[in-house]
Amino acid sequence: MRFTKMHGAGNDYVYVACFDQPLPADPAELARQISHRRFGVGGDGLILIVPSDVADARMRMFNADGSESEMCGNGIRCVAKYVHDHQLASGSRLRIETGAGVLALDLALGADGKVAEVTVDMGAPRLEAPTIPTTLAKSGPVINHPLEIGGRRLEVTCVSMGNPHCVVFVEEATDDLVLGIGPLIESDPRFPKRTNVEFVEVVHRGEVRQRTWERGSGETWACGTGASAVCVAGVLTGRTDPEILNHLVGGDLRLRWDRQADRVWMTGGATEVFSGEWDEPAAG
């Protein structure tokens, strides 16, 4: 099986294009094996690039623990780069099918004719508690809501960008918070489908720093849907402007929430690292 390692702002996945090779027999098990950073290729998960009846390609994303997620903002930028650079589709705008719907992506090319940067229309944020989903409220948005967990009292704002996010604004995103409280929030029963968790420091109204505990993968160096959720949460809580620069561990993303159009746009890079071949997963 041929694969390509790619990353967006350090959020790295193993990509398998299934246009000219069959789908893996067990993608969840493959994700667990191939994502292992000592015994596999290493990555935050596995992304399959497959043909679509409604778009230029379809993205299926599996976390490192084998669970399948609806969307990945950094992953979809890399999918767009792969589809363009490997001539699976042409043009400066692509449409990619995901578990959160079909998204439009605008490509910026470098001097070599390959994709250097991608702007993604991330769609409309979902703010109603049942659609996120969270049981922190029966209805309506969850903004600056108190959450007692792990001996701490936090204020959280919940947003879905096709997948669930719990945003926590803090003075400092410490290891105690990210690595200690992050997994507790992820698996808390008040988030029925688990949740991604963002710990965010506000530099000023147009700039933030973010660390992410990602559902099914642990701490990742970037999260595009999470950065989009942070943009929305910053506006909802009055902490930031609708357009921000977000510094993630692995790089920067630019975000903009147009409240009138109710769309979030995300812009960032995409990098192809190397390609190789992977034998069939070992039994068991």
Secondary structure, DSSP 8 states (H G I E B T S, - for coil): -EEEEEEETTEEEEEEE-SSS---S-HHHHHHHHT-TTTSS--SEEEEEE--SSSSEEEEEEETTS-EES--HHHHHHHHHHHHHTTSS-SSEEEEEETTEEEEEEEEE-TTSSEEEEEEEEE--B-SGGGTT-SSSSSS-EEEEEEEETTEEEEEEEEESSSEEEEEE-S---HIIIIIIHHHHHT-TTSTT--EEEEEEEEETTEEEEEEEETTTEEES--HHHHHHHHHHHHHTTSS-SEEEEEETTEEEEEEEETTTTEEEEEEE-EEEEEEE-------
